Structure formats: C-alpha cells, structure tokens
Amino acid sequence: MGYRDDPEARSTLHAAFTGLAFALVFLAVVAGISFYWAAYLSGGH
C-alpha cells in the first residue's frame, strides 16, 4: 500500500528529489553570483 513497495514510485520520488536538489544548487549559485556582482558594483569600483 505504501510507495516503498513500488519501485517505480520510488524512482519517481528519487528523481523528484534529485531535480529539487539540482534546482536548489542552481538557485544558490545564481544568488551567490548576483550577490557578488551587486557587492562588487556597489563597492565604488
């Protein structure tokens, strides 16, 4: 009755978590670059 008995559901769940992890890493990188550039440009360069 649970998704643990269904390998396809487990695979789908794993893919969803993997996609979420990649999205979080991507957002973190983009935010970090944006923050770096904002600090660099506003630093009176």
N, CA, C and O atoms as a Tripos MOL2 file, in Angstrom:
@<TRIPOS>MOLECULE
protein
  180   179    45     0     0
PROTEIN
NO_CHARGES

@<TRIPOS>ATOM
      1 N           0.8290   -1.1960    0.0000 N.3       1 MET1
      2 CA          0.0000    0.0000    0.0000 C.3       1 MET1
      3 C           0.8740    1.2610    0.0000 C.2       1 MET1
      4 O           0.4530    2.3090   -0.4890 O.2       1 MET1
      5 N           2.0810    1.1580    0.5450 N.am      2 GLY2
      6 CA          2.9680    2.3180    0.5680 C.3       2 GLY2
      7 C           3.8030    2.4000   -0.7010 C.2       2 GLY2
      8 O           3.9270    1.4240   -1.4420 O.2       2 GLY2
      9 N           4.3630    3.5570   -0.9390 N.am      3 TYR3
     10 CA          5.1720    3.7250   -2.1370 C.3       3 TYR3
     11 C           6.4830    2.9490   -2.0400 C.2       3 TYR3
     12 O           7.1610    2.7530   -3.0490 O.2       3 TYR3
     13 N           6.8470    2.5040   -0.8300 N.am      4 ARG4
     14 CA          8.1110    1.7880   -0.6800 C.3       4 ARG4
     15 C           8.0720    0.4380   -1.3820 C.2       4 ARG4
     16 O           9.1150   -0.1140   -1.7350 O.2       4 ARG4
     17 N           6.8670   -0.0940   -1.5830 N.am      5 ASP5
     18 CA          6.7570   -1.3980   -2.2350 C.3       5 ASP5
     19 C           6.7650   -1.2570   -3.7520 C.2       5 ASP5
     20 O           6.8580   -2.2500   -4.4730 O.2       5 ASP5
     21 N           6.6670   -0.0260   -4.2310 N.am      6 ASP6
     22 CA          6.5750    0.2030   -5.6720 C.3       6 ASP6
     23 C           7.8770    0.8300   -6.1740 C.2       6 ASP6
     24 O           8.1290    2.0110   -5.9330 O.2       6 ASP6
     25 N           8.7030    0.0450   -6.8710 N.am      7 PRO7
     26 CA          9.9920    0.5750   -7.3380 C.3       7 PRO7
     27 C           9.8200    1.7660   -8.2780 C.2       7 PRO7
     28 O          10.6500    2.6750   -8.2880 O.2       7 PRO7
     29 N           8.7490    1.7620   -9.0640 N.am      8 GLU8
     30 CA          8.5460    2.8820   -9.9920 C.3       8 GLU8
     31 C           8.2550    4.1630   -9.2200 C.2       8 GLU8
     32 O           8.7490    5.2330   -9.5760 O.2       8 GLU8
     33 N           7.4570    4.0550   -8.1670 N.am      9 ALA9
     34 CA          7.1440    5.2230   -7.3440 C.3       9 ALA9
     35 C           8.4090    5.7100   -6.6380 C.2       9 ALA9
     36 O           8.6380    6.9140   -6.5230 O.2       9 ALA9
     37 N           9.2210    4.7730   -6.1680 N.am     10 ARG10
     38 CA         10.4850    5.1560   -5.5190 C.3      10 ARG10
     39 C          11.3780    5.8850   -6.5050 C.2      10 ARG10
     40 O          12.0050    6.8870   -6.1610 O.2      10 ARG10
     41 N          11.4360    5.3790   -7.7410 N.am     11 SER11
     42 CA         12.2620    6.0020   -8.7680 C.3      11 SER11
     43 C          11.7710    7.4110   -9.0600 C.2      11 SER11
     44 O          12.5640    8.3420   -9.2020 O.2      11 SER11
     45 N          10.4470    7.5560   -9.1480 N.am     12 THR12
     46 CA          9.8700    8.8730   -9.4230 C.3      12 THR12
     47 C          10.1780    9.8300   -8.2780 C.2      12 THR12
     48 O          10.5300   10.9870   -8.5060 O.2      12 THR12
     49 N          10.0450    9.3470   -7.0530 N.am     13 LEU13
     50 CA         10.3160   10.1760   -5.8810 C.3      13 LEU13
     51 C          11.7890   10.5750   -5.8570 C.2      13 LEU13
     52 O          12.1270   11.7210   -5.5610 O.2      13 LEU13
     53 N          12.6580    9.6170   -6.1720 N.am     14 HIS14
     54 CA         14.0900    9.9000   -6.1950 C.3      14 HIS14
     55 C          14.4040   10.9510   -7.2540 C.2      14 HIS14
     56 O          15.1940   11.8630   -7.0120 O.2      14 HIS14
     57 N          13.7890   10.8240   -8.4240 N.am     15 ALA15
     58 CA         14.0130   11.7860   -9.4990 C.3      15 ALA15
     59 C          13.5330   13.1710   -9.0820 C.2      15 ALA15
     60 O          14.1680   14.1780   -9.3930 O.2      15 ALA15
     61 N          12.4120   13.2110   -8.3800 N.am     16 ALA16
     62 CA         11.8690   14.4980   -7.9250 C.3      16 ALA16
     63 C          12.8230   15.1500   -6.9290 C.2      16 ALA16
     64 O          13.0830   16.3510   -7.0140 O.2      16 ALA16
     65 N          13.3430   14.3710   -5.9890 N.am     17 PHE17
     66 CA         14.2680   14.9220   -5.0010 C.3      17 PHE17
     67 C          15.5770   15.3500   -5.6600 C.2      17 PHE17
     68 O          16.1690   16.3630   -5.2880 O.2      17 PHE17
     69 N          16.0270   14.5570   -6.6520 N.am     18 THR18
     70 CA         17.2550   14.9140   -7.3580 C.3      18 THR18
     71 C          17.0710   16.2240   -8.1090 C.2      18 THR18
     72 O          17.9430   17.0930   -8.0870 O.2      18 THR18
     73 N          15.9230   16.3580   -8.7770 N.am     19 GLY19
     74 CA         15.6320   17.5980   -9.5010 C.3      19 GLY19
     75 C          15.5570   18.7780   -8.5530 C.2      19 GLY19
     76 O          16.0400   19.8660   -8.8670 O.2      19 GLY19
     77 N          14.9530   18.5660   -7.3930 N.am     20 LEU20
     78 CA         14.8340   19.6290   -6.3930 C.3      20 LEU20
     79 C          16.2180   20.0350   -5.8940 C.2      20 LEU20
     80 O          16.5020   21.2200   -5.7210 O.2      20 LEU20
     81 N          17.0710   19.0460   -5.6660 N.am     21 ALA21
     82 CA         18.4230   19.3340   -5.1890 C.3      21 ALA21
     83 C          19.1910   20.1440   -6.2260 C.2      21 ALA21
     84 O          19.8620   21.1170   -5.8830 O.2      21 ALA21
     85 N          19.0930   19.7400   -7.5120 N.am     22 PHE22
     86 CA         19.7730   20.4820   -8.5700 C.3      22 PHE22
     87 C          19.2430   21.9070   -8.6590 C.2      22 PHE22
     88 O          20.0090   22.8500   -8.8580 O.2      22 PHE22
     89 N          17.9220   22.0620   -8.5110 N.am     23 ALA23
     90 CA         17.3160   23.3930   -8.5780 C.3      23 ALA23
     91 C          17.8230   24.2690   -7.4350 C.2      23 ALA23
     92 O          18.1160   25.4480   -7.6340 O.2      23 ALA23
     93 N          17.9260   23.6890   -6.2360 N.am     24 LEU24
     94 CA         18.4030   24.4560   -5.0830 C.3      24 LEU24
     95 C          19.8570   24.8730   -5.2720 C.2      24 LEU24
     96 O          20.2290   26.0050   -4.9610 O.2      24 LEU24
     97 N          20.6770   23.9600   -5.7810 N.am     25 VAL25
     98 CA         22.0830   24.2820   -6.0180 C.3      25 VAL25
     99 C          22.1930   25.3790   -7.0770 C.2      25 VAL25
    100 O          22.9690   26.3230   -6.9290 O.2      25 VAL25
    101 N          21.4000   25.2410   -8.1520 N.am     26 PHE26
    102 CA         21.4220   26.2320   -9.2270 C.3      26 PHE26
    103 C          21.0190   27.6120   -8.7000 C.2      26 PHE26
    104 O          21.6600   28.6180   -9.0040 O.2      26 PHE26
    105 N          19.9480   27.6390   -7.9060 N.am     27 LEU27
    106 CA         19.4860   28.9130   -7.3430 C.3      27 LEU27
    107 C          20.5400   29.5030   -6.4060 C.2      27 LEU27
    108 O          20.7510   30.7150   -6.3830 O.2      27 LEU27
    109 N          21.1950   28.6390   -5.6390 N.am     28 ALA28
    110 CA         22.2180   29.1160   -4.7150 C.3      28 ALA28
    111 C          23.3820   29.7380   -5.4900 C.2      28 ALA28
    112 O          23.9060   30.7810   -5.0990 O.2      28 ALA28
    113 N          23.7790   29.0980   -6.5810 N.am     29 VAL29
    114 CA         24.8780   29.6180   -7.4020 C.3      29 VAL29
    115 C          24.4840   30.9510   -8.0340 C.2      29 VAL29
    116 O          25.2530   31.9120   -8.0030 O.2      29 VAL29
    117 N          23.2770   31.0040   -8.6100 N.am     30 VAL30
    118 CA         22.8090   32.2410   -9.2400 C.3      30 VAL30
    119 C          22.7100   33.3680   -8.2140 C.2      30 VAL30
    120 O          23.1230   34.4960   -8.4800 O.2      30 VAL30
    121 N          22.1620   33.0540   -7.0410 N.am     31 ALA31
    122 CA         22.0280   34.0670   -5.9940 C.3      31 ALA31
    123 C          23.4070   34.5250   -5.5230 C.2      31 ALA31
    124 O          23.6210   35.7120   -5.2740 O.2      31 ALA31
    125 N          24.3320   33.5900   -5.4040 N.am     32 GLY32
    126 CA         25.6780   33.9390   -4.9640 C.3      32 GLY32
    127 C          26.3690   34.8510   -5.9680 C.2      32 GLY32
    128 O          27.0050   35.8320   -5.5840 O.2      32 GLY32
    129 N          26.2460   34.5310   -7.2540 N.am     33 ILE33
    130 CA         26.8580   35.3600   -8.2920 C.3      33 ILE33
    131 C          26.2170   36.7470   -8.3070 C.2      33 ILE33
    132 O          26.9090   37.7610   -8.3980 O.2      33 ILE33
    133 N          24.8950   36.7780   -8.2190 N.am     34 SER34
    134 CA         24.1850   38.0630   -8.2200 C.3      34 SER34
    135 C          24.6130   38.9130   -7.0240 C.2      34 SER34
    136 O          24.8650   40.1100   -7.1560 O.2      34 SER34
    137 N          24.6900   38.2740   -5.8580 N.am     35 PHE35
    138 CA         25.0900   38.9900   -4.6450 C.3      35 PHE35
    139 C          26.5250   39.5000   -4.7850 C.2      35 PHE35
    140 O          26.8310   40.6260   -4.3900 O.2      35 PHE35
    141 N          27.3990   38.6660   -5.3480 N.am     36 TYR36
    142 CA         28.7950   39.0540   -5.5390 C.3      36 TYR36
    143 C          28.9010   40.2560   -6.4720 C.2      36 TYR36
    144 O          29.6260   41.2100   -6.1880 O.2      36 TYR36
    145 N          28.1700   40.2040   -7.5910 N.am     37 TRP37
    146 CA         28.2220   41.3080   -8.5500 C.3      37 TRP37
    147 C          27.6170   42.5720   -7.9570 C.2      37 TRP37
    148 O          28.1300   43.6670   -8.1850 O.2      37 TRP37
    149 N          26.5300   42.4340   -7.1990 N.am     38 ALA38
    150 CA         25.8990   43.6060   -6.5800 C.3      38 ALA38
    151 C          26.8710   44.2630   -5.6010 C.2      38 ALA38
    152 O          26.9980   45.4870   -5.5780 O.2      38 ALA38
    153 N          27.5500   43.4620   -4.8030 N.am     39 ALA39
    154 CA         28.5110   43.9990   -3.8410 C.3      39 ALA39
    155 C          29.7020   44.6150   -4.5800 C.2      39 ALA39
    156 O          30.2230   45.6520   -4.1710 O.2      39 ALA39
    157 N          30.1250   43.9750   -5.6600 N.am     40 TYR40
    158 CA         31.2730   44.4620   -6.4290 C.3      40 TYR40
    159 C          30.9470   45.7990   -7.0990 C.2      40 TYR40
    160 O          31.7410   46.7380   -7.0540 O.2      40 TYR40
    161 N          29.7610   45.8680   -7.7240 N.am     41 LEU41
    162 CA         29.3940   47.0810   -8.4540 C.3      41 LEU41
    163 C          29.0740   48.2320   -7.5070 C.2      41 LEU41
    164 O          29.3360   49.3900   -7.8320 O.2      41 LEU41
    165 N          28.5140   47.9280   -6.3480 N.am     42 SER42
    166 CA         28.1520   48.9870   -5.4040 C.3      42 SER42
    167 C          29.3360   49.3510   -4.5070 C.2      42 SER42
    168 O          29.2250   50.2260   -3.6490 O.2      42 SER42
    169 N          30.4550   48.6820   -4.7090 N.am     43 GLY43
    170 CA         31.6180   48.9390   -3.8620 C.3      43 GLY43
    171 C          32.4190   50.1440   -4.3350 C.2      43 GLY43
    172 O          33.5350   50.3620   -3.8640 O.2      43 GLY43
    173 N          31.8710   50.9310   -5.2580 N.am     44 GLY44
    174 CA         32.5670   52.1160   -5.7380 C.3      44 GLY44
    175 C          33.7550   51.7530   -6.6070 C.2      44 GLY44
    176 O          34.7900   52.4170   -6.5530 O.2      44 GLY44
    177 N          33.6180   50.7070   -7.4060 N.am     45 HIS45
    178 CA         34.6910   50.2420   -8.2950 C.3      45 HIS45
    179 C          35.1120   51.3790   -9.2280 C.2      45 HIS45
    180 O          36.0030   51.1990  -10.0580 O.2      45 HIS45
@<TRIPOS>BOND
     1     1     2 1
     2     2     3 1
     3     3     4 2
     4     3     5 am
     5     5     6 1
     6     6     7 1
     7     7     8 2
     8     7     9 am
     9     9    10 1
    10    10    11 1
    11    11    12 2
    12    11    13 am
    13    13    14 1
    14    14    15 1
    15    15    16 2
    16    15    17 am
    17    17    18 1
    18    18    19 1
    19    19    20 2
    20    19    21 am
    21    21    22 1
    22    22    23 1
    23    23    24 2
    24    23    25 am
    25    25    26 1
    26    26    27 1
    27    27    28 2
    28    27    29 am
    29    29    30 1
    30    30    31 1
    31    31    32 2
    32    31    33 am
    33    33    34 1
    34    34    35 1
    35    35    36 2
    36    35    37 am
    37    37    38 1
    38    38    39 1
    39    39    40 2
    40    39    41 am
    41    41    42 1
    42    42    43 1
    43    43    44 2
    44    43    45 am
    45    45    46 1
    46    46    47 1
    47    47    48 2
    48    47    49 am
    49    49    50 1
    50    50    51 1
    51    51    52 2
    52    51    53 am
    53    53    54 1
    54    54    55 1
    55    55    56 2
    56    55    57 am
    57    57    58 1
    58    58    59 1
    59    59    60 2
    60    59    61 am
    61    61    62 1
    62    62    63 1
    63    63    64 2
    64    63    65 am
    65    65    66 1
    66    66    67 1
    67    67    68 2
    68    67    69 am
    69    69    70 1
    70    70    71 1
    71    71    72 2
    72    71    73 am
    73    73    74 1
    74    74    75 1
    75    75    76 2
    76    75    77 am
    77    77    78 1
    78    78    79 1
    79    79    80 2
    80    79    81 am
    81    81    82 1
    82    82    83 1
    83    83    84 2
    84    83    85 am
    85    85    86 1
    86    86    87 1
    87    87    88 2
    88    87    89 am
    89    89    90 1
    90    90    91 1
    91    91    92 2
    92    91    93 am
    93    93    94 1
    94    94    95 1
    95    95    96 2
    96    95    97 am
    97    97    98 1
    98    98    99 1
    99    99   100 2
   100    99   101 am
   101   101   102 1
   102   102   103 1
   103   103   104 2
   104   103   105 am
   105   105   106 1
   106   106   107 1
   107   107   108 2
   108   107   109 am
   109   109   110 1
   110   110   111 1
   111   111   112 2
   112   111   113 am
   113   113   114 1
   114   114   115 1
   115   115   116 2
   116   115   117 am
   117   117   118 1
   118   118   119 1
   119   119   120 2
   120   119   121 am
   121   121   122 1
   122   122   123 1
   123   123   124 2
   124   123   125 am
   125   125   126 1
   126   126   127 1
   127   127   128 2
   128   127   129 am
   129   129   130 1
   130   130   131 1
   131   131   132 2
   132   131   133 am
   133   133   134 1
   134   134   135 1
   135   135   136 2
   136   135   137 am
   137   137   138 1
   138   138   139 1
   139   139   140 2
   140   139   141 am
   141   141   142 1
   142   142   143 1
   143   143   144 2
   144   143   145 am
   145   145   146 1
   146   146   147 1
   147   147   148 2
   148   147   149 am
   149   149   150 1
   150   150   151 1
   151   151   152 2
   152   151   153 am
   153   153   154 1
   154   154   155 1
   155   155   156 2
   156   155   157 am
   157   157   158 1
   158   158   159 1
   159   159   160 2
   160   159   161 am
   161   161   162 1
   162   162   163 1
   163   163   164 2
   164   163   165 am
   165   165   166 1
   166   166   167 1
   167   167   168 2
   168   167   169 am
   169   169   170 1
   170   170   171 1
   171   171   172 2
   172   171   173 am
   173   173   174 1
   174   174   175 1
   175   175   176 2
   176   175   177 am
   177   177   178 1
   178   178   179 1
   179   179   180 2
@<TRIPOS>SUBSTRUCTURE
     1 MET1         2 RESIDUE 1 A MET
     2 GLY2         6 RESIDUE 1 A GLY
     3 TYR3        10 RESIDUE 1 A TYR
     4 ARG4        14 RESIDUE 1 A ARG
     5 ASP5        18 RESIDUE 1 A ASP
     6 ASP6        22 RESIDUE 1 A ASP
     7 PRO7        26 RESIDUE 1 A PRO
     8 GLU8        30 RESIDUE 1 A GLU
     9 ALA9        34 RESIDUE 1 A ALA
    10 ARG10       38 RESIDUE 1 A ARG
    11 SER11       42 RESIDUE 1 A SER
    12 THR12       46 RESIDUE 1 A THR
    13 LEU13       50 RESIDUE 1 A LEU
    14 HIS14       54 RESIDUE 1 A HIS
    15 ALA15       58 RESIDUE 1 A ALA
    16 ALA16       62 RESIDUE 1 A ALA
    17 PHE17       66 RESIDUE 1 A PHE
    18 THR18       70 RESIDUE 1 A THR
    19 GLY19       74 RESIDUE 1 A GLY
    20 LEU20       78 RESIDUE 1 A LEU
    21 ALA21       82 RESIDUE 1 A ALA
    22 PHE22       86 RESIDUE 1 A PHE
    23 ALA23       90 RESIDUE 1 A ALA
    24 LEU24       94 RESIDUE 1 A LEU
    25 VAL25       98 RESIDUE 1 A VAL
    26 PHE26      102 RESIDUE 1 A PHE
    27 LEU27      106 RESIDUE 1 A LEU
    28 ALA28      110 RESIDUE 1 A ALA
    29 VAL29      114 RESIDUE 1 A VAL
    30 VAL30      118 RESIDUE 1 A VAL
    31 ALA31      122 RESIDUE 1 A ALA
    32 GLY32      126 RESIDUE 1 A GLY
    33 ILE33      130 RESIDUE 1 A ILE
    34 SER34      134 RESIDUE 1 A SER
    35 PHE35      138 RESIDUE 1 A PHE
    36 TYR36      142 RESIDUE 1 A TYR
    37 TRP37      146 RESIDUE 1 A TRP
    38 ALA38      150 RESIDUE 1 A ALA
    39 ALA39      154 RESIDUE 1 A ALA
    40 TYR40      158 RESIDUE 1 A TYR
    41 LEU41      162 RESIDUE 1 A LEU
    42 SER42      166 RESIDUE 1 A SER
    43 GLY43      170 RESIDUE 1 A GLY
    44 GLY44      174 RESIDUE 1 A GLY
    45 HIS45      178 RESIDUE 1 A HIS
